[in-house]
Amino acid sequence: APPACPPQVLQEMARKQHPYIVSLKQSFQDELHLYLVMDYVGGGDLFALLEKRGRFHESWARVYAGEIALALHHLHEEGILFRDLKPENVMVALDGHLKLTDFGFAKKLGDKLITRGSCALRGQAALLSPELLTTFASPPPRALLTPLRPDDRRRGDA
């Protein structure tokens, strides 16, 4: 299971809302679980929309790329790294706009600079660039070289 979202990220998300990021409304916990009350985003995820449509018209792609870029820019300005960008973690709102979700791998930075040694390699090999595979792992870990089966795509990190 992915690590719990760091408390600093959850607190920051509740204070600094953005139209293209799912907002945290409330959180509470019991002895076993952490409960997050977030925006209802009823349009499914970007992966499902891509599968349904096959591909997007260029005008849609431009708007969607812009919305994702604005969301990432907002997070970076707040010192938050969103380290799990993939179509399954981009929700489609009922009005058609996109919202980033799933901050399980997010990281809140202090005044520290990010160095190559401080970054953990996360994600599926199918979604990582060849540069990341060759830069961070020589040779790449066996788990990253294992091809995904079709049913693995919907489960996130396999």
C-alpha positions as CSV (number, residue, x, y, z in Angstrom):
1,A,0.0,0.0,0.0
2,P,1.3,3.5,-0.7
3,P,2.4,5.5,2.3
4,A,0.0,7.8,4.0
5,C,-0.1,11.4,2.7
6,P,2.2,13.5,4.9
7,P,0.3,15.6,7.4
8,Q,2.0,18.8,6.1
9,V,0.6,18.2,2.6
10,L,-3.0,17.6,3.9
11,Q,-2.8,20.8,6.0
12,E,-1.5,22.8,3.1
13,M,-4.2,21.4,0.8
14,A,-7.0,22.5,3.2
15,R,-5.6,26.0,3.6
16,K,-4.7,26.8,0.0
17,Q,-7.5,25.6,-2.3
18,H,-7.3,25.7,-6.1
19,P,-9.9,25.2,-8.8
20,Y,-7.9,22.3,-10.5
21,I,-7.1,20.4,-7.3
22,V,-9.5,18.3,-5.3
23,S,-10.1,20.2,-2.0
24,L,-9.8,18.7,1.4
25,K,-12.9,19.8,3.4
26,Q,-12.4,17.9,6.6
27,S,-10.4,15.0,8.1
28,F,-10.8,12.8,11.1
29,Q,-9.5,9.5,12.4
30,D,-10.2,6.6,14.6
31,E,-7.8,4.0,16.0
32,L,-7.5,2.3,12.6
33,H,-8.3,4.7,9.8
34,L,-7.8,8.3,8.6
35,Y,-11.0,9.7,6.9
36,L,-10.7,12.5,4.3
37,V,-13.8,14.4,3.3
38,M,-13.0,15.9,-0.2
39,D,-14.8,17.5,-3.1
40,Y,-17.3,15.3,-5.0
41,V,-15.9,15.0,-8.5
42,G,-18.4,12.9,-10.4
43,G,-17.0,12.7,-13.9
44,G,-14.6,9.8,-13.4
45,D,-10.9,9.9,-14.1
46,L,-8.9,11.0,-17.1
47,F,-7.9,7.4,-17.9
48,A,-11.5,6.3,-18.3
49,L,-12.2,9.4,-20.5
50,L,-9.2,8.6,-22.7
51,E,-10.2,5.0,-23.0
52,K,-13.8,6.0,-24.0
53,R,-12.8,8.7,-26.5
54,G,-9.6,7.2,-27.8
55,R,-7.9,10.6,-28.1
56,F,-8.8,14.2,-27.5
57,H,-9.4,17.0,-30.0
58,E,-6.5,19.4,-29.9
59,S,-8.6,22.2,-28.3
60,W,-9.5,19.9,-25.4
61,A,-5.9,18.8,-25.0
62,R,-4.8,22.4,-24.8
63,V,-7.3,23.2,-22.1
64,Y,-6.5,20.0,-20.2
65,A,-2.8,20.6,-20.4
66,G,-3.2,24.1,-19.2
67,E,-5.4,23.1,-16.2
68,I,-2.9,20.4,-15.1
69,A,0.0,22.9,-15.6
70,L,-1.8,25.5,-13.4
71,A,-2.5,23.0,-10.7
72,L,1.1,21.8,-10.6
73,H,2.3,25.4,-10.6
74,H,0.1,26.2,-7.6
75,L,1.5,23.1,-5.8
76,H,5.1,24.0,-6.6
77,E,4.5,27.6,-5.4
78,E,3.3,26.1,-2.1
79,G,6.4,23.9,-1.9
80,I,4.5,20.7,-2.6
81,L,5.8,18.1,-5.1
82,F,3.0,16.0,-6.7
83,R,5.0,12.8,-7.5
84,D,2.3,10.6,-8.9
85,L,1.0,12.4,-12.0
86,K,-0.9,9.9,-14.2
87,P,-4.3,9.8,-15.9
88,E,-5.8,7.8,-13.0
89,N,-5.0,10.6,-10.6
90,V,-6.6,13.3,-12.7
91,M,-10.4,13.5,-12.1
92,V,-12.9,15.0,-14.5
93,A,-15.5,17.3,-12.7
94,L,-19.1,17.3,-13.8
95,D,-18.4,20.7,-15.5
96,G,-15.7,19.0,-17.6
97,H,-12.7,20.6,-15.8
98,L,-9.9,18.5,-14.4
99,K,-8.8,18.2,-10.8
100,L,-5.6,16.5,-9.4
101,T,-6.2,14.0,-6.7
102,D,-4.3,11.3,-4.7
103,F,-1.5,13.0,-2.8
104,G,-0.2,9.7,-1.3
105,F,3.2,10.3,-2.8
106,A,3.2,14.1,-2.4
107,K,6.1,15.7,-0.5
108,K,6.2,19.0,1.3
109,L,9.5,20.7,0.9
110,G,11.0,23.1,3.4
111,D,13.8,25.4,2.4
112,K,15.8,22.4,1.2
113,L,16.9,22.1,-2.4
114,I,16.1,18.8,-4.1
115,T,19.1,16.8,-5.1
116,R,19.3,13.7,-7.1
117,G,20.1,11.6,-4.1
118,S,17.1,13.0,-2.1
119,C,14.4,12.0,-4.7
120,A,12.8,8.6,-4.4
121,L,12.0,6.8,-7.6
122,R,8.2,6.3,-7.6
123,G,5.7,5.0,-10.1
124,Q,5.2,2.4,-12.8
125,A,7.9,1.8,-15.5
126,A,5.3,2.3,-18.2
127,L,4.8,5.9,-16.9
128,L,8.4,6.8,-16.3
129,S,10.7,8.5,-18.8
130,P,13.7,6.5,-20.0
131,E,15.9,9.3,-18.5
132,L,14.5,8.6,-15.0
133,L,15.1,4.9,-15.4
134,T,18.7,5.4,-16.5
135,T,19.5,8.3,-14.1
136,F,18.2,7.0,-10.9
137,A,18.9,3.3,-11.2
138,S,21.8,1.6,-12.9
139,P,20.7,-1.0,-13.6
140,P,16.9,-0.3,-13.0
141,P,15.3,-2.4,-10.3
142,R,13.7,-5.6,-11.6
143,A,10.2,-4.4,-10.5
144,L,10.5,-1.4,-12.8
145,L,11.3,-3.6,-15.8
146,T,8.4,-6.0,-15.3
147,P,5.8,-5.1,-18.0
148,L,2.3,-4.3,-16.8
149,R,-0.5,-6.7,-17.6
150,P,-3.7,-5.0,-18.9
151,D,-5.5,-5.5,-15.6
152,D,-2.6,-3.8,-13.7
153,R,-3.2,-0.4,-15.3
154,R,-6.3,0.4,-13.2
155,R,-4.8,-0.6,-9.8
156,G,-2.2,2.1,-9.7
157,D,1.3,1.1,-8.7
158,A,1.6,-2.7,-9.1
